[in-house]
Amino acid sequence: SVRYSEVSKRYRLSYIFGKKRFNSKLEAARYLGLNPNKKEKNVTKKSKNRRSSIISKKENHKAFANIKNSASKRGVKKEKKSFDDDEIGNRLSVTPVKPMKLVSWQVKKVEDASPNLRTNVRNYLDTGYTIIPNVLAPTEVSTLLNGPECSREVVTSGSMLNLNAPNHRMTMRKRKANQEWLGAIKTINACIKQDGHTETVLCPLTTRAPGRYDMPLPTHIRESIINTLSNKQVVDFIKFLCPRGKWRTHDILLSKPASSRQVVHTDSSWEGKRKRNPPIHYITILIPLTVQDKVTGGTRVWPRSHRDKNADVSSTNYIDTIEPLLKIGDALVFDGLLSHCGMENNSGILDGVPRDRYFYYGAFATGHDPNTDVTGS
């Protein structure tokens, strides 16, 4: 019982047994013959009878409530909401790991999601990743790789002194590929200078490992990508999962033939995060722009490793997100704490046909993250 004391001007907690009122748990325990520290010692016969009567009353109340409920429902059993992967609507395969229950905040997140986002939200929270098909159309993929179809003539008329003078004509020098965006293939290759065994990489292209390059997208291409992701509800999806997040990175990544497999890593850091089921703070979006198969490789993920800091990633419980699971233009959206790695590109070695592996990389995070220092804008 809780009552307000006019004397002390505060609420007081009382323990009531029958007509008796106790101001502390200790007084109530002494009356019942119980030791508050050791529950089963010093229990008298009288206190045992009191306790048994309390238990019998509680059981009678429960039995009466069960009869009342069953009478009102007339035997209709209420179905519980399940969050298994039965009503899945995309190309995700069944992961070879045991299902794991969602914790309370994850269950609430699924329940609050709109019907068109609920399946992907549940997949993301449970396994750490989901696949949204057909995000980029073939024409959009071609534009990212090869640049716009229109010609790039940079010829202007006029004079530095008198722009309207008819007898003056100035032809401006055409910019090099590494000075403006001409598509991923031309721009990235123009930034890589090979001199024998020495390789020089020009800004803004960066490299983290031999054969792996990151190229930040220019502003107008970023805006176009964001508009496309918004139209396909990808932006709605990631903003629902991470409401305080902002765009941190828009890059084109290249894995050359003979590039080795990456070390298993996470895009964000576990430092300062809960060891189990931490809240979402970093989301990665990968969209393949070229075919990714067993030869060229793709991205290997360890499902549910984002839910446990000490998850075992040395086992074979991984998923290779390659054809036919992930196709050109599909979006692989995964958590920043999900363990993953880029697979080796064996094209030219196994099939004799070297193929570059291009894909779009986007990062959406709540704050500063060390991973965006290299590729972030």
DRENSE-667371 format. One record per residue (C-alpha): x, y, z. Coordinates in pm, whole numbers, plus 50000, padded with zeros to 5 digits. Last residue first. Example, Ala and Ser with C-alpha at 12.3 -4.5 7.8 and 13.67 -1.06 7.14 Angstrom:
513674989450714512304955050780
//
This chain:
532825133445314533705098845434536005073845265539105075645483537765091945799534425073945756535665042645936536675062846243533015071346315531535105446387527855104746464524485088046411525475068246103524475062045740527265047945520526975042045145529065019644917528315014744546529884984744377532504976444118534264943144071536794943643786536864913343560539914894443432538924865843195541164834943231538474815843421540224807143747543034832743756541554859943536538714863943785539794853144133538564884244314538934876544685535944881544913535254913945097534714907645466531914906945722531184909346094527984928946159528604959046385527824985046117524534967346046523644955745698521814967445385522574948145065520864967644788520064950944456521184968644136523204939243999522124907544177522444894744534521214859644616521774846144263524584856844250526694868044545526074875844912528234848045056526634837645387528604826645692528274799345952531604783645854533184790446193535914815746274533364843346325532354832646676530324860546838532044878247129530424912347069527034895947031524064909346835525994921646530527264886046475523664876846392524554864946039528264863545947528654881745616530734875545301530704903345040531364895644675533614872744477534734876244115534784838544065531924827744289529694854844150529394892644158528174907443830528834944643809527294975043979526774957544314524864978944570526214980244927524455000145203526005001945551524135012445866525655026646185523965035246520521525006946586521054998946955523254971847112521994935847123524634921047354528024935647447526594970747487528544997247300531385020047420533885004247180532114979646951533464998346647531925004546305532444988645964533074954846125535954931846032536964898245888540274903845712539824910945344540284885045073542994891644818542864912644501543814890644204541414909443972540694944944095538194953144369536634987244315534485007444552532295036944448531615059744739528855078844921529735083345289528395100245601524645103145545522965111945874521515091346160519185102946437516275080746327518365048846286516035019746202513245041846067515815063445888517275031945728513925020445592512645054445480515925059545291515555025745121512005034345022512765028444648512035064944566514275075944852517165054344730516845070344385516795105444532519815097144749521735084444443520955115944243522065138044531525305118444558525915121944183525505159744204527915161944498530775141644352531195105044453534075094344673536355067944514537565038744725540125014044587541104977744649543854961444441546454962644716544774973445041543255005345182543335026844870542115062344820540935081544513540505119044570543355122444502545905104044289547115068544351550685060244251551735024344186555375013544167556224979444021556754993843672555195028143673551425024643724549335056043774545855050943919543665082243919542705078243552541515042743627539155056143892537645083043669537265061743356535575032143526533515051543780531895075543534533305106943377533465127243699535945155843676539645161543733540735125043717539275121943368541285151643244539595184743181539205198042830541245229042764539105259542697538765271942341538765309842316537435329042015537985365841947536995384541630533305387641724533925407242048531075399942293533265386342576535505417042566538715414942767538965377542835537505371542493534465352542382533255318642269533125286742477534095250642404533855224042676532135196242486531135167442712528835145842500525625132842657525585096342764526335103343128529165084243298530325048743231529955031043565527455052943747525475059243427525345021943348523975013943695521325040943653520325026743311520124991443456517745003643733519075007644086517034995244384515934962944219515874940744528516174950944896518394925745075518614923545455521354923345715522004919146089520334885046120517504893346362517264931246353517804932845975515404904545895512684919746117513114954045960513054938745611509754921045681508204951345853508944977345585505774974645370503604968345678504844999845858507244993746144506034998946503505644961546569509144954246441510674981546657508724969046958510174934146908513664949146881513234968847203512034937447385514754913547272514414893346953514694855746978517524838046798517094812346526519844786146499522364792346225522434780245865520684811545730517554805945528517934824145198517054860645144515494867344802512684889944920509144886145053509604867345379506424856545550508104826545718511264842745859510154840046223508854869846416505764853446558502774872046689500854851146938497534835946846494754838747105492884806047163489134807047122487634783847385484594804747456486604837247495484384850247773484074816447944487804809447918488584843148070486214838548362487444803348435491084815248426490314844648656488574821548908491554797648904493994826448956491954840149251491724805649407495474800649367496164833949537493884824749826495624790849864499024807849872497954832250144496464803850350499704784350317501704814350438499524819050744499684781950828503464782650799503614813451021501754795151297503984764651272507044786351315509574794951045512964802351202514894794950879513384792050529513884827350399517364835050518517944872750509514384884150583513994857250854510344847950857507994843851150505084860250973505144889151220508934891351189508704893050808506104920750822508244940851062511314936350838509384946350526508704979850685505795001450804503514972050881499714972450872497464945651026493864940750919494704911750686498394914750604499364949550485502864962350401503265000050390505145023250154505215060050239504755089750006506175123050111505225154750295506735142150623503655151950826501015150150554502095114450470500855101550136499915064850115501235035049917500005000050000
//
